[in-house]
């Protein structure tokens, strides 16, 4: 009986291996998951919940189009819903943008609105009701230009928000309300010529450390990933360099896999970097993405901005922001996937 059972198991495994439909994709293999209409365009944030993929945008300067959250079917890539942002000033001459969003512990989507200087909480289903969760955010020292960029919750319900122009990470208490400066440091500032400093933010699996990307380091234009302990009052001495990229690499959004690897969208070089838990780079993927029946085919990776995981496929879903393409090319607004044989670490 045991021999028959063993043979049956072996036969089953062989059958699985012989099935082309179950053959594993090569690591780094890329394909277009969905295209994004020219309006709103400039897709930046991306988050997965259930069988839906949610994309925020547009995110770029000089944008006067109202922001939206667009939903796609995780299995097919078909667009299944559009949720307008209702809290923005509808005046035609007022700039609008929606930065990357994440789902909070309550199941709502949270996203910074950088020109309003607030974090919006969106109850997408049912009804798409919205309110200001936190803000307005102060400019440290009482002056300066702010650019709220990314956010993440910790296990205790605190919300951490990066401000790229201020070199600052804010913290919002559980339940929302008044933000406070959690950490600010000159190393988180961008360069005067490219003032995008601290940008992407995630917390490790043990809820012990905060990781952030600095897109263009002041003076060098290097990209840097930093690590901070998740404590109430981190000091300048706690800021630790985790990994460094060559000038103009432009690290943007980051995301942890269950493997412990950190995946980094390099907007400047249009690549995805894979960092091991010790900060060394294991791989770097460059595309382009297969786009059968679409145009262009293949789809060039153009300034990838943010990353979410499709756990069912073991792949990354990445927004093709195309924000540095001149003149703008709406045909590049898309979401592409990259096979990495990993699943996402749950975001609180």
Secondary structure, DSSP 8 states (H G I E B T S, - for coil): -HHHHHHHHHHHHHHHHH-GGG----TT-EEEEEE--TTT-----EEEETTEEEEEE--STT--S--EEEEEETTT--EEEEEE--SS---TTS------EEE-TTS-EEEEETTTTEEEEEETTTT-EEEEEEE----GGG-S---EEEEEE-TTS-EEEEETTTTEEEEE-TT-B--EEEEE-GGG-BBTTB---EEEEEE-TTS-EEEEEESSBTTT--EEEEEEE-STT--GGG-EEEEEE-TT--EEEEEEBTTS-EEEEETTTTEEEEE-TTS-EEEEE---BB-TTSSSSSB----EEEEEEETTTTEEEEEE--TT-SS--GGG-EEEEEE-S--B----
